Every structure is written in C-alpha cells, then in structure tokens.
C-alpha cells in the first residue's frame, strides 16, 4: 500500500495513509488496513493552533474511534509549515472571563479520551510542535518525528505554564528534571535532542512515514524502565531538595514577584509530582489563576506587539544583494546576519584586516546558531569580502555602517552617486546623526533612510527603520520587508534626535551617571533597576554599549534637543579619555575580565532612586509620542521591549505609565523637578496621554 499523498506546495508532500475528507478543522480517513488518519488543517489559517473548536471536533473523531475502533489512530498536521503553534492566544482573555478552569477541564477530557483509546495512537510531527500542539502529541502513545521537527513549551514567555496536560505528560516519558527545564525555560528540543530525551520514539524521513506508522501500529515501542534518578524523585525529600534548587535558580532570572508562572510550576511539581490526578487538577487551577495576573496579561500583550511589528515586515523586499560599507563591529555583524538569512552580501572596508575578522565573526555566528556544516558553508559563500567595493554596482541595498562622523559619511555618499545602480536604496546605520541632515548628501533622498540595528545585531530583534522627510513609501516598505527577511522586527519611525529607542533610553543611562557623581554606589543603582524589572542596570548597560558610544549619543541629544538633559559627568569623560570603554576593553565602570557583572545588593539608596531612573524614560516616551516620531504608543512599547528588554512583564514604558496612573507619573515628575532640576519637567504630552 503506497498510501495517499496530500500534495501541498510544488514538490513538497506530506504523507497521509488514506484519502481524507475535510470536516471543519480536520481531514479524516481510514486506509485499507483500518488505520484512521486525522490531519489537523486549521480553517482560514496558514498555521495550526489548538482552539476550542479544534478540540471539540477532535472529540467527535475520538468518539467515532471509541465506537468503531480502528487498527490505530494517526494524528498529524496537513500544514506544510509545521505541526501546531500552540493554543489560540487571542482567546485567552475571553477564556479567563468565561471560566477558564471549566474550559480547561473540557480540553483535558478530550485528550484523556484520546490517550485512553483501546487502539494505538501515533502522532507524526514535522516542523514545530509548540505549547498545546506539543501537549496533543504527548497525549498519543507514540511519536514519530520528521527530521527538522522541534518541540517546546513557550508558555512561560506568556506568564503561564503548560495547561493542557504538559506538566504531567512530559515528565512521564523523559527525565523529570529535563522536562522541568524545558517548561521553566521555554527552550526548544530539536529533532536529535528530542530523540535522545525520549520525547520521540522514531525519526523518519517523510517518504517513509506510512511504512513507519504501519510498523508501530503492529509492534509498538519498548521503553526503558525509569532510571534511578527518576525513581529517586518519587521520594518527597528528593523532590523537595531539587525544587528548592530550581526555585533559587529561577528567582535569579525570573523573580517570583515579576514572573509568578515558573514558580507556580515548581510548586505544582514539588507537591504533586508523583500523583497524576492531583497534578492535573492543580495544573488546571494554577493555569486559570495565572491567566488573571498582570504579569501574564502584559506578557501576552508583548506577544501581540511582536505580531504587529511582524505584520509590517511582510511583502517582497526585492533585495537580493546587500552591500555593507564598514566592517567594524556593527557592519560585520549586519553582513553576517544578512548572509545567514540568504542574502548575497558584499562587505567593504578600508582596513583589509577588518574584513578578515568579519569573516571569522560570521563563522562563529554560524556556530552559535547551531548551523550545519553545509548551512555554514553556504552562508560564508554568500558573504564576500570586497575591499574595492565592486559589489556596490550590483547591490539592491547599500548599508553604510561607517563611524559616526558627518564628514566621513558625506565623503562615502559622494563616492556612491556614480556607482549605485538605478533604483538601489542607500541606508545608514547611524544611531545619533539626523537622517534628514545626511540625506542632503545622499544620491537620492527618496531612496535614503536610516536602518538602525542594535548591538549585538544577532541577538537584538528590533531594527528602527528611520524615515526622512524625503523617504518614499516604496523604500520604507522594502526596508521593513528586508527586516522580516533577515529575521528582524522593523519599527518604522520618524527622524528625531535619538529616534525612539535612544531618545528614551539615554536619560536612564545619564541619570545613573549623575547618581554616581552624587556618591550613590553603582551596585545600588543597578540593583534598584533590576528590582524594577530592567534586564540590566544602567551602569552595566552603559559599559556593555560602550562608554564612548553612550557619550557620543548623549552629546548629540544634548546639542539637538531643546529640552534639558542630565549633565554629562566628568567621571564619564574621564573613563572615555582613559580608554576604559566598558565590556569591549575589559573595564569601564565595572571590571569585565570575568564576564558580565551581576550587581546584587540590598543596600538602600535615595528614596527617589527608582523613580529618578525610570520616570525620565516615561517622560521621553510621551515626548516621542507627542512629536509623532512613532506611529502610536504600542509601537513605542514594542521598540523598547524588543530593543532593550524593557521590563516585559510591565508591558512597556507607556503601558506601565497607564497602569501606574498618568496623573501620578506627571505629579511625581513635578516633585522630582523641584528636587533635582528642569530635566524632570513633565512633558506637555501628559495632558493628552492616558
């Protein structure tokens, strides 16, 4: 029996063992050997999600299998892109209002019935199985992975933990500590690791799926008996000890006050880890409670902010060849990221040694991203060192990543006018110079914009697409689409001192310098910011960015803004003059020789310390909104979260301002203005923001 093949796109095929008919969100059919094939094909969507209607329809198919047992049940996806992206997050708010525990109980009942079918159940996974999709797979007796399949529980990123049986079904086939690590971290297990852990029973090429299903339906699988470690964790004392260790490690990166979900999961496992029935009831109750927390509501908001940015990145960028001018830290990494994501890239620099370092950096980046040897070879083949700049004539996009000096950029632009091909775009990676000012020297204002990447390029998802007064709509759309093509989130913003991110972030860094000048220890300053929820304190962040870069941005804002800023301290000037620039030189305000500093002190600072650090950012965010630099408040919040990691559980600076109360924030700024000077004066935008 060769089986029915569902053709989806071109030569890409997904194996179904029987001809199927569509019923709602599922395709169903029995083959000649009596195997029931159920293929999830979410209606009106390119991606499968596990929604209430999907589960209700699955329940009907399970009922049919209970009444007329097939030889086996096979569940897989009919979507070429992957298995399932998890639960339908858009329904979580309504779910909370409608009685989440009852709805979850109904979903659990469906998967319990699937799990208890008298016939073998086999799940075939290609692509990603996330969240509730992973839980659906775990409810089957056996799992077959197609190479490239991956598994993860990303719920923790939404302020939740698995809620459809994952907390007790994942620890059953694999080491419980590995299961907890996956759920607490949200990390992905790719095919090879999933097989090693025991998540999947077989790894089979797509063309052999039907044969593998028939074999498993006949023979099943033999699984090893639980090991000594697993048996030991059945003892309350051992589980309590390990739970304490998990709790301490989790508190370091996700404090319970800010991120209650992972701590709730640890408590569940500690109390009920050996009792599936009570674990199931506890999971339902805990998930329903977490849905109501501000942390989860804000983290789900962050998810939708990401989706909004992704929407702007759709479309064809019409950019096959990118030429990058400048092989310094930023230019080299921009070139590497573009090449890894499939662009043909040429990279020029007056220093040939810098080009050599850039290629080595690209190879390391491939390794960091766990690319195969073939993928690495192909990426490096697409990255061409080009000391003479021959690639400029063929490039659809030229990215200038030269030093932040106007005269240097003017000279580069003058040399491009006769070399760039017709229709090509020129973008500058400037972080502090005005795009409109630079456009006066560009070959074509309509095809000139800022493309502001953040350091490190490979890790920070946001890119500010800075539109000058003369930038045309086609250029803006193509640059946003390019960001999407290379895995970045574009925020289209206007030209303004510091754009959005640096305008908001710089007061945070500069106020920390003033506080140190007043005698407040850097550890106290940074610890206050960390307790608020920032990913890094302002002093450590200034070191990481580079004190020289921070100084340059601060001077640029001071000179270009008509609003007062914190004074640039002699202490900062001295560090820069001495060459103590932070992380890249090994020392700045902190010593970086042993890696990233982790200040942690309970010592108290001034009573208004936290507000002095945080409220200037809110004030600048309202200013940027009032000046129409950003599209709306959501875009500002998204930019700050995805560029700087701004306290995600608070939903962004402007969302935090609303939550705290805009009147309270404005009044507090007035109090700080009286105490510390006009840099704290509330922006006029507070009168209309709310």
GIWOBEL-V858590 format. One record per residue. N is the residue number from 1. RES is the residue in one letter. SS is DSSP state (@ for helix, = for strand, . for the rest). PHI is phi in radians with two decimals (none if undefined). PSI is psi in whole degrees, -180 to 180 (NA if undefined). Layout:
N & RES & SS & PHI & PSI
N & RES & SS & PHI & PSI
This chain:
1 & X & . & none & 115
2 & X & . & -1.40 & -23
3 & X & . & 1.46 & 160
4 & X & = & -1.48 & 137
5 & X & = & -1.94 & 123
6 & X & = & -1.53 & 112
7 & X & = & -1.52 & 127
8 & X & = & -1.93 & -57
9 & X & = & -2.43 & 115
10 & X & . & 0.95 & -123
11 & X & . & -1.57 & -2
12 & X & = & -1.35 & 130
13 & X & = & -2.35 & 144
14 & X & = & -2.03 & 131
15 & X & = & -1.44 & 123
16 & X & = & -2.10 & 137
17 & X & . & -1.41 & 1
18 & X & . & -2.66 & 155
19 & X & . & -1.15 & 136
20 & X & . & -2.11 & 155
21 & X & = & -2.06 & 145
22 & X & = & -1.44 & 131
23 & X & = & -2.32 & 97
24 & X & . & 1.18 & -116
25 & X & . & -1.70 & 5
26 & X & = & -2.20 & 148
27 & X & = & -1.87 & 130
28 & X & = & -2.33 & 145
29 & X & = & -3.05 & 150
30 & X & = & -1.84 & 139
31 & X & . & -1.54 & -177
32 & X & . & -1.13 & -21
33 & X & . & -1.70 & 8
34 & X & . & 1.47 & 14
35 & X & = & -1.51 & 129
36 & X & = & -1.56 & 121
37 & X & = & -1.81 & 124
38 & X & = & -2.06 & 117
39 & X & = & -1.99 & 119
40 & X & = & -1.29 & 125
41 & X & . & -2.49 & 76
42 & X & . & -0.89 & 124
43 & X & . & -1.17 & 143
44 & X & . & 1.01 & 34
45 & X & . & -2.65 & 144
46 & X & . & -1.47 & -7
47 & X & . & -2.29 & 138
48 & X & . & -1.33 & 133
49 & X & . & -2.26 & 157
50 & X & = & -1.71 & 97
51 & X & . & -1.87 & 176
52 & X & @ & -1.05 & -41
53 & X & @ & -1.20 & -34
54 & X & @ & -1.07 & -44
55 & X & @ & -1.23 & -38
56 & X & @ & -1.12 & -40
57 & X & @ & -1.21 & -38
58 & X & @ & -1.06 & -38
59 & X & @ & -1.04 & -38
60 & X & @ & -1.15 & -40
61 & X & @ & -1.17 & -37
62 & X & @ & -1.13 & -41
63 & X & @ & -1.04 & -42
64 & X & @ & -1.07 & -40
65 & X & @ & -1.23 & -30
66 & X & @ & -1.21 & -39
67 & X & @ & -1.40 & -31
68 & X & . & -2.39 & 79
69 & X & . & -1.03 & 127
70 & X & . & -1.40 & 175
71 & X & . & -1.14 & -35
72 & X & = & -2.84 & 161
73 & X & = & -1.99 & 131
74 & X & = & -2.02 & 129
75 & X & = & -2.03 & 130
76 & X & = & -2.67 & -178
77 & X & = & -1.76 & 145
78 & X & . & -1.66 & 1
79 & X & . & -1.57 & 131
80 & X & . & -1.11 & -31
81 & X & . & -1.23 & -19
82 & X & . & 2.76 & -178
83 & X & . & -1.34 & -70
84 & X & = & -2.82 & 140
85 & X & . & -1.56 & 11
86 & X & . & 1.82 & -162
87 & X & = & -1.28 & 161
88 & X & . & -1.39 & 99
89 & X & @ & -1.15 & -26
90 & X & @ & -1.08 & -21
91 & X & @ & -1.63 & 0
92 & X & @ & -1.14 & -39
93 & X & @ & -1.13 & -46
94 & X & @ & -1.12 & -36
95 & X & @ & -1.06 & -42
96 & X & @ & -1.13 & -41
97 & X & @ & -1.25 & -29
98 & X & . & -1.59 & 5
99 & X & . & 1.68 & 75
100 & X & @ & -1.03 & -40
101 & X & @ & -1.06 & -41
102 & X & @ & -1.15 & -43
103 & X & @ & -1.13 & -41
104 & X & @ & -1.12 & -41
105 & X & @ & -1.03 & -40
106 & X & @ & -1.11 & -43
107 & X & @ & -1.11 & -41
108 & X & @ & -1.05 & -40
109 & X & @ & -1.08 & -38
110 & X & @ & -1.13 & -48
111 & X & @ & -1.20 & -33
112 & X & @ & -1.09 & -42
113 & X & @ & -1.17 & -39
114 & X & @ & -1.05 & -46
115 & X & @ & -1.10 & -32
116 & X & . & -1.66 & 8
117 & X & . & -0.99 & 147
118 & X & . & -1.28 & -20
119 & X & . & -1.66 & 162
120 & X & = & -1.12 & 144
121 & X & = & -2.09 & 133
122 & X & = & -2.25 & 130
123 & X & = & -1.89 & 131
124 & X & = & -1.90 & 124
125 & X & = & -2.10 & 124
126 & X & . & -2.13 & 149
127 & X & . & 1.21 & -151
128 & X & = & -1.60 & 136
129 & X & = & -2.02 & 105
130 & X & = & -2.04 & 145
131 & X & . & 0.90 & -123
132 & X & @ & -1.09 & -27
133 & X & @ & -1.13 & -41
134 & X & @ & -1.12 & -41
135 & X & @ & -1.14 & -36
136 & X & @ & -1.07 & -44
137 & X & @ & -1.10 & -40
138 & X & @ & -1.18 & -23
139 & X & . & -1.33 & -9
140 & X & . & -1.55 & 155
141 & X & . & -1.14 & -39
142 & X & = & -2.39 & 154
143 & X & = & -2.33 & 131
144 & X & = & -1.98 & 129
145 & X & = & -1.87 & 135
146 & X & . & -1.47 & 139
147 & X & . & -0.85 & 132
148 & X & . & 1.79 & -8
149 & X & . & -1.19 & 151
150 & X & = & -2.55 & 158
151 & X & = & -2.40 & 136
152 & X & = & -2.82 & 155
153 & X & . & -2.00 & 89
154 & X & @ & -1.45 & 9
155 & X & @ & -0.97 & -32
156 & X & @ & -1.04 & -28
157 & X & @ & -1.28 & -11
158 & X & @ & -1.87 & 11
159 & X & . & 1.31 & 26
160 & X & . & -2.33 & 177
161 & X & . & -2.22 & 172
162 & X & . & -0.90 & 141
163 & X & . & -2.25 & 3
164 & X & . & -2.14 & 37
165 & X & . & 1.84 & -4
166 & X & @ & -1.12 & -31
167 & X & @ & -1.17 & -26
168 & X & @ & -1.95 & -22
169 & X & @ & -1.43 & -34
170 & X & @ & -1.21 & -42
171 & X & @ & -1.17 & -12
172 & X & @ & -1.24 & -49
173 & X & @ & -1.52 & -13
174 & X & . & -2.25 & 172
175 & X & . & -0.95 & 124
176 & X & @ & -0.99 & -35
177 & X & @ & -1.19 & -36
178 & X & @ & -1.16 & -39
179 & X & @ & -1.09 & -46
180 & X & @ & -1.12 & -40
181 & X & @ & -1.06 & -43
182 & X & @ & -1.08 & -44
183 & X & @ & -1.27 & -35
184 & X & @ & -1.32 & -31
185 & X & @ & -1.72 & -25
186 & X & . & 1.33 & 9
187 & X & . & -1.25 & 155
188 & X & . & -1.63 & 139
189 & X & = & -1.82 & 111
190 & X & = & -1.38 & 175
191 & X & @ & -0.86 & -54
192 & X & @ & -1.06 & -46
193 & X & @ & -1.19 & -36
194 & X & @ & -1.07 & -38
195 & X & @ & -1.21 & -43
196 & X & @ & -1.08 & -42
197 & X & @ & -1.22 & -28
198 & X & . & 1.80 & 10
199 & X & . & -1.17 & -41
200 & X & . & -1.99 & 152
201 & X & . & -1.64 & -32
202 & X & = & -2.48 & 149
203 & X & = & -2.04 & 120
204 & X & . & -2.39 & 137
205 & X & . & -1.10 & 150
206 & X & @ & -0.93 & -40
207 & X & @ & -1.18 & -15
208 & X & @ & -1.85 & 8
209 & X & @ & -1.05 & -48
210 & X & @ & -1.04 & -43
211 & X & @ & -1.15 & -41
212 & X & @ & -1.12 & -39
213 & X & @ & -1.09 & -45
214 & X & @ & -1.08 & -40
215 & X & @ & -1.13 & -47
216 & X & @ & -1.15 & -36
217 & X & @ & -1.09 & -30
218 & X & @ & -1.48 & -44
219 & X & @ & -1.86 & -22
220 & X & . & 1.20 & -164
221 & X & . & -2.31 & 150
222 & X & . & -1.73 & 126
223 & X & . & -1.96 & 144
224 & X & . & -1.16 & 152
225 & X & . & -1.16 & 151
226 & X & . & -0.94 & 137
227 & X & . & -1.32 & 177
228 & X & @ & -1.03 & -42
229 & X & @ & -1.09 & -45
230 & X & @ & -1.09 & -43
231 & X & @ & -1.14 & -38
232 & X & @ & -1.09 & -38
233 & X & . & -1.25 & -6
234 & X & . & -1.27 & -15
235 & X & . & -1.53 & 134
236 & X & @ & -1.03 & -41
237 & X & @ & -1.11 & -43
238 & X & @ & -1.14 & -42
239 & X & @ & -1.18 & -38
240 & X & @ & -1.12 & -41
241 & X & @ & -1.10 & -47
242 & X & @ & -1.17 & -37
243 & X & @ & -1.09 & -38
244 & X & @ & -1.11 & -42
245 & X & @ & -1.14 & -43
246 & X & @ & -1.06 & -43
247 & X & @ & -1.12 & -42
248 & X & @ & -1.14 & -44
249 & X & @ & -1.16 & -39
250 & X & @ & -1.18 & -38
251 & X & @ & -1.06 & -33
252 & X & @ & -1.13 & -39
253 & X & @ & -1.84 & -19
254 & X & . & -2.53 & 80
255 & X & . & -0.96 & 141
256 & X & . & -1.03 & -34
257 & X & . & -1.11 & -30
258 & X & . & -1.72 & -36
259 & X & . & -2.29 & 81
260 & X & @ & -1.24 & -21
261 & X & @ & -1.03 & -53
262 & X & @ & -1.08 & -32
263 & X & @ & -1.23 & -36
264 & X & @ & -1.14 & -37
265 & X & @ & -1.14 & -43
266 & X & @ & -1.08 & -42
267 & X & @ & -1.10 & -42
268 & X & @ & -1.00 & -50
269 & X & @ & -1.14 & -41
270 & X & @ & -1.10 & -42
271 & X & @ & -1.44 & -34
272 & X & @ & -2.23 & 14
273 & X & . & -1.00 & -22
274 & X & . & -1.85 & 1
275 & X & . & -2.15 & 99
276 & X & @ & -1.04 & -42
277 & X & @ & -1.11 & -46
278 & X & @ & -1.27 & -31
279 & X & @ & -1.10 & -42
280 & X & @ & -1.11 & -47
281 & X & @ & -1.12 & -40
282 & X & @ & -1.13 & -40
283 & X & @ & -1.06 & -47
284 & X & @ & -1.06 & -48
285 & X & @ & -1.10 & -45
286 & X & @ & -1.16 & -44
287 & X & @ & -1.05 & -44
288 & X & @ & -1.08 & -39
289 & X & @ & -1.20 & -40
290 & X & @ & -1.13 & -33
291 & X & @ & -0.99 & -28
292 & X & . & -1.53 & -10
293 & X & . & -1.31 & 149
294 & X & @ & -1.08 & -35
295 & X & @ & -1.03 & -50
296 & X & @ & -1.17 & -42
297 & X & @ & -1.03 & -42
298 & X & @ & -1.27 & -38
299 & X & @ & -1.21 & -33
300 & X & @ & -1.19 & -34
301 & X & @ & -1.06 & -42
302 & X & @ & -1.06 & -39
303 & X & @ & -1.01 & -46
304 & X & @ & -1.26 & -30
305 & X & @ & -1.08 & -42
306 & X & @ & -1.07 & -44
307 & X & @ & -1.08 & -38
308 & X & @ & -1.11 & -41
309 & X & @ & -1.15 & -39
310 & X & @ & -1.07 & -36
311 & X & @ & -1.04 & -36
312 & X & @ & -1.31 & -11
313 & X & . & -1.67 & 6
314 & X & . & -1.40 & 161
315 & X & . & 1.88 & 173
316 & X & . & -1.61 & 123
317 & X & . & -1.37 & -15
318 & X & . & 0.95 & 34
319 & X & . & -2.14 & 105
320 & X & . & -1.69 & -34
321 & X & = & -2.14 & 124
322 & X & = & -1.97 & 131
323 & X & = & -1.95 & 128
324 & X & = & -1.92 & 128
325 & X & = & -1.77 & 115
326 & X & . & 1.93 & 112
327 & X & . & -1.83 & 31
328 & X & . & -1.28 & -167
329 & X & @ & -0.98 & -44
330 & X & @ & -1.32 & -51
331 & X & @ & -1.04 & -42
332 & X & @ & -1.10 & -41
333 & X & @ & -1.33 & -35
334 & X & @ & -1.04 & -45
335 & X & @ & -1.09 & -43
336 & X & @ & -1.14 & -45
337 & X & @ & -1.08 & -43
338 & X & @ & -1.12 & -41
339 & X & @ & -1.18 & -41
340 & X & @ & -1.07 & -35
341 & X & . & -1.55 & 12
342 & X & . & 1.82 & -2
343 & X & . & -1.42 & 146
344 & X & = & -1.43 & 126
345 & X & = & -2.25 & 132
346 & X & = & -2.00 & 145
347 & X & = & -2.32 & 122
348 & X & = & -2.07 & 152
349 & X & . & -2.85 & 149
350 & X & . & -1.24 & -18
351 & X & . & -1.80 & 108
352 & X & @ & -1.13 & -30
353 & X & @ & -1.12 & -35
354 & X & @ & -1.13 & -35
355 & X & @ & -1.16 & -40
356 & X & @ & -1.10 & -43
357 & X & @ & -1.13 & -36
358 & X & @ & -1.12 & -40
359 & X & @ & -1.16 & -42
360 & X & @ & -1.10 & -40
361 & X & @ & -1.13 & -39
362 & X & @ & -1.13 & -40
363 & X & @ & -1.10 & -41
364 & X & @ & -1.13 & -38
365 & X & @ & -1.14 & -39
366 & X & @ & -1.05 & -42
367 & X & @ & -1.15 & -43
368 & X & @ & -1.07 & -31
369 & X & . & -1.57 & 7
370 & X & . & 1.02 & 38
371 & X & . & -1.28 & 149
372 & X & . & -1.23 & 168
373 & X & @ & -1.07 & -36
374 & X & @ & -1.20 & -44
375 & X & @ & -1.11 & -39
376 & X & @ & -1.13 & -46
377 & X & @ & -1.01 & -46
378 & X & @ & -1.14 & -40
379 & X & @ & -1.11 & -45
380 & X & @ & -1.21 & -30
381 & X & @ & -1.15 & -32
382 & X & @ & -1.37 & -14
383 & X & = & -1.74 & 112
384 & X & = & -1.96 & 112
385 & X & = & -1.06 & 132
386 & X & . & -2.46 & 72
387 & X & . & -1.03 & -28
388 & X & . & -1.60 & -7
389 & X & . & 1.28 & 30
390 & X & @ & -1.12 & -28
391 & X & @ & -1.18 & -16
392 & X & @ & -1.01 & -40
393 & X & @ & -1.18 & -25
394 & X & . & -1.72 & -11
395 & X & . & -1.28 & 139
396 & X & . & -1.47 & -23
397 & X & = & -2.47 & 130
398 & X & = & -1.93 & 123
399 & X & = & -1.87 & 119
400 & X & = & -1.61 & 121
401 & X & . & -2.21 & 48
402 & X & . & -1.51 & 171
403 & X & . & -0.97 & 154
404 & X & . & -1.39 & 63
405 & X & . & -2.29 & 128
406 & X & @ & -1.02 & -43
407 & X & @ & -1.13 & -35
408 & X & @ & -1.15 & -46
409 & X & @ & -1.17 & -40
410 & X & @ & -1.02 & -43
411 & X & @ & -1.12 & -42
412 & X & @ & -1.09 & -46
413 & X & @ & -1.12 & -38
414 & X & @ & -1.05 & -36
415 & X & @ & -1.38 & -12
416 & X & @ & -1.55 & -25
417 & X & . & -0.92 & -45
418 & X & . & -1.53 & -6
419 & X & . & -1.86 & -30
420 & X & . & -1.28 & 144
421 & X & . & -1.37 & 162
422 & X & . & -1.09 & 133
423 & X & . & 1.54 & -7
424 & X & . & -1.27 & 151
425 & X & = & -1.76 & 141
426 & X & = & -1.93 & 127
427 & X & = & -2.22 & 142
428 & X & = & -1.87 & 141
429 & X & . & -1.63 & 22
430 & X & . & -1.01 & 145
431 & X & . & -1.93 & -9
432 & X & . & -2.44 & -15
433 & X & . & -1.62 & 153
434 & X & . & -1.29 & 130
435 & X & @ & -1.15 & -41
436 & X & @ & -1.10 & -39
437 & X & @ & -1.10 & -43
438 & X & @ & -1.23 & -30
439 & X & @ & -1.11 & -23
440 & X & . & -1.07 & -22
441 & X & . & -1.87 & -1
442 & X & . & -1.38 & 154
443 & X & . & -1.03 & -36
444 & X & . & -2.61 & 116
445 & X & @ & -1.04 & -36
446 & X & @ & -1.13 & -29
447 & X & @ & -1.95 & 39
448 & X & = & -2.28 & 136
449 & X & = & -2.78 & 171
450 & X & = & -1.57 & 143
451 & X & = & -2.30 & 85
452 & X & = & -1.61 & 100
453 & X & = & -1.47 & 159
454 & X & . & -1.99 & 152
455 & X & . & -1.68 & 128
456 & X & . & -1.44 & 135
457 & X & . & -1.02 & -41
458 & X & . & -1.18 & -23
459 & X & . & -1.83 & -27
460 & X & . & -1.67 & 118
461 & X & . & -1.29 & -25
462 & X & = & -1.42 & 144
463 & X & = & -2.30 & 128
464 & X & = & -1.48 & 119
465 & X & = & -1.63 & 104
466 & X & = & -1.66 & 116
467 & X & = & -1.67 & 122
468 & X & . & -1.39 & 174
469 & X & . & -1.07 & -30
470 & X & . & -1.71 & -3
471 & X & . & -1.15 & 127
472 & X & . & -1.49 & 165
473 & X & @ & -1.12 & -35
474 & X & @ & -1.14 & -42
475 & X & @ & -1.09 & -44
476 & X & @ & -1.05 & -44
477 & X & @ & -1.18 & -40
478 & X & @ & -1.16 & -40
479 & X & @ & -1.20 & -38
480 & X & @ & -1.11 & -42
481 & X & @ & -1.14 & -36
482 & X & @ & -1.04 & -44
483 & X & @ & -0.99 & -45
484 & X & @ & -1.08 & -40
485 & X & @ & -1.13 & -29
486 & X & . & -1.81 & 17
487 & X & . & 1.40 & 25
488 & X & . & -1.97 & 163
489 & X & = & -1.85 & 114
490 & X & = & -1.51 & 137
491 & X & = & -2.06 & 109
492 & X & = & -1.41 & 116
493 & X & = & -2.26 & 166
494 & X & = & -1.55 & 168
495 & X & . & -1.38 & 125
496 & X & . & -2.86 & 150
497 & X & . & -0.92 & 117
498 & X & . & 1.44 & -2
499 & X & . & 0.98 & -128
500 & X & . & -1.76 & -57
501 & X & @ & -1.15 & -51
502 & X & @ & -1.20 & -31
503 & X & @ & -1.11 & -37
504 & X & @ & -1.45 & -37
505 & X & @ & -1.37 & -34
506 & X & @ & -1.03 & -42
507 & X & @ & -1.02 & -34
508 & X & @ & -1.06 & -46
509 & X & @ & -1.23 & -42
510 & X & @ & -1.26 & -33
511 & X & @ & -1.14 & -34
512 & X & @ & -1.10 & -38
513 & X & @ & -1.11 & -42
514 & X & @ & -1.11 & -42
515 & X & @ & -1.08 & -41
516 & X & @ & -1.10 & -39
517 & X & @ & -1.11 & -27
518 & X & . & -1.44 & -5
519 & X & . & 1.79 & 5
520 & X & . & -1.38 & 124
521 & X & . & -1.04 & 143
522 & X & @ & -1.04 & -35
523 & X & @ & -1.13 & -36
524 & X & @ & -1.18 & -42
525 & X & @ & -1.08 & -51
526 & X & @ & -1.17 & -38
527 & X & @ & -1.12 & -36
528 & X & @ & -1.11 & -42
529 & X & @ & -1.16 & -40
530 & X & @ & -1.13 & -40
531 & X & @ & -1.13 & -32
532 & X & @ & -1.16 & -30
533 & X & . & 2.16 & 3
534 & X & . & -1.20 & 146
535 & X & . & -1.23 & -22
536 & X & . & -2.66 & 141
537 & X & . & -1.16 & 159
538 & X & @ & -1.14 & -32
539 & X & @ & -1.27 & -46
540 & X & @ & -1.11 & -38
541 & X & @ & -1.15 & -41
542 & X & @ & -1.04 & -42
543 & X & @ & -1.07 & -43
544 & X & @ & -1.18 & -43
545 & X & @ & -1.12 & -37
546 & X & . & 2.00 & 119
547 & X & @ & -1.10 & -32
548 & X & @ & -1.18 & -40
549 & X & @ & -1.17 & -45
550 & X & @ & -1.05 & -41
551 & X & @ & -1.11 & -43
552 & X & @ & -1.10 & -44
553 & X & @ & -1.12 & -42
554 & X & @ & -1.10 & -43
555 & X & @ & -1.13 & -40
556 & X & @ & -1.12 & -45
557 & X & @ & -1.14 & -43
558 & X & @ & -1.02 & -41
559 & X & @ & -1.35 & -26
560 & X & @ & -1.79 & -20
561 & X & . & -1.57 & 150
562 & X & . & -1.75 & 19
563 & X & . & -2.07 & 146
564 & X & . & -1.21 & 146
565 & X & . & -2.18 & 169
566 & X & . & -1.05 & 142
567 & X & . & -1.09 & 141
568 & X & . & -1.38 & 119
569 & X & . & -1.38 & 155
570 & X & @ & -1.09 & -32
571 & X & @ & -1.06 & -42
572 & X & @ & -1.19 & -46
573 & X & @ & -0.99 & -43
574 & X & @ & -1.12 & -43
575 & X & @ & -1.04 & -45
576 & X & @ & -1.14 & -43
577 & X & @ & -1.11 & -31
578 & X & . & -1.47 & -2
579 & X & . & 1.37 & 13
580 & X & . & -1.61 & 87
581 & X & . & -1.73 & -1
582 & X & = & 2.00 & -144
583 & X & @ & -0.95 & -46
584 & X & @ & -1.25 & -18
585 & X & @ & -1.81 & -1
586 & X & . & 1.63 & -18
587 & X & = & -2.72 & 148
588 & X & . & -2.61 & -115
589 & X & . & -1.34 & -27
590 & X & . & -1.93 & 161
591 & X & = & -1.57 & 121
592 & X & . & -1.84 & 9
593 & X & . & -1.11 & -27
594 & X & . & -1.82 & 20
595 & X & . & 1.77 & -170
596 & X & . & -1.11 & 128
597 & X & . & -1.25 & 148
598 & X & . & -2.24 & 77
599 & X & . & -1.12 & 137
600 & X & . & -2.70 & 105
601 & X & . & -2.48 & 144
602 & X & . & -1.60 & -1
603 & X & . & -1.04 & 140
604 & X & . & -1.60 & 150
605 & X & . & -1.95 & -159
606 & X & . & -1.01 & 151
607 & X & . & -1.07 & -29
608 & X & . & -1.73 & 18
609 & X & @ & -0.99 & -53
610 & X & @ & -1.12 & -43
611 & X & @ & -1.12 & -35
612 & X & @ & -1.12 & -30
613 & X & @ & -1.44 & -43
614 & X & @ & -1.56 & -44
615 & X & @ & -1.12 & -34
616 & X & @ & -1.03 & -31
617 & X & @ & -1.20 & -42
618 & X & @ & -1.11 & -40
619 & X & @ & -1.10 & -43
620 & X & @ & -1.18 & -35
621 & X & @ & -1.12 & -41
622 & X & @ & -1.16 & -37
623 & X & @ & -1.07 & -47
624 & X & @ & -1.07 & -39
625 & X & @ & -1.16 & -45
626 & X & @ & -1.09 & -35
627 & X & . & -1.44 & 3
628 & X & . & 1.03 & 32
629 & X & . & -1.27 & -35
630 & X & . & -1.91 & 161
631 & X & . & -1.14 & -45
632 & X & . & -2.88 & -180
633 & X & @ & -1.12 & -35
634 & X & @ & -1.07 & -41
635 & X & @ & -1.14 & -38
636 & X & @ & -1.12 & -48
637 & X & @ & -1.05 & -44
638 & X & @ & -1.10 & -44
639 & X & @ & -1.05 & -43
640 & X & @ & -1.23 & -36
641 & X & @ & -1.22 & -47
642 & X & @ & -1.51 & -10
643 & X & @ & -1.75 & -33
644 & X & @ & -2.14 & -9
645 & X & . & 1.32 & 25
646 & X & . & -0.96 & 109
647 & X & . & 0.22 & 76
648 & X & @ & -0.98 & -35
649 & X & @ & -1.19 & -10
650 & X & @ & -1.70 & -6
651 & X & . & 1.41 & 10
652 & X & . & 1.87 & 161
653 & X & @ & -1.09 & -41
654 & X & @ & -1.34 & -32
655 & X & @ & -1.14 & -39
656 & X & @ & -1.10 & -40
657 & X & @ & -1.08 & -41
658 & X & @ & -1.14 & -43
659 & X & @ & -1.12 & -42
660 & X & @ & -1.25 & -33
661 & X & . & 1.98 & 116
662 & X & @ & -1.14 & -34
663 & X & @ & -1.15 & -41
664 & X & @ & -1.09 & -43
665 & X & @ & -1.11 & -47
666 & X & @ & -1.08 & -41
667 & X & @ & -1.14 & -41
668 & X & @ & -1.12 & -37
669 & X & @ & -1.11 & -38
670 & X & @ & -1.12 & -39
671 & X & @ & -1.14 & -43
672 & X & @ & -1.16 & -34
673 & X & @ & -1.08 & -43
674 & X & @ & -1.13 & -35
675 & X & @ & -1.45 & -34
676 & X & @ & -2.24 & -3
677 & X & . & 2.03 & 174
678 & X & @ & -1.19 & -12
679 & X & @ & -1.11 & -18
680 & X & @ & -1.67 & 2
681 & X & . & -0.99 & 129
682 & X & . & -1.04 & 136
683 & X & . & -1.18 & 146
684 & X & @ & -1.01 & -22
685 & X & @ & -1.12 & -19
686 & X & @ & -1.11 & -25
687 & X & @ & -1.16 & -28
688 & X & . & -1.96 & -11
689 & X & . & -1.52 & 138
690 & X & . & 3.07 & NA
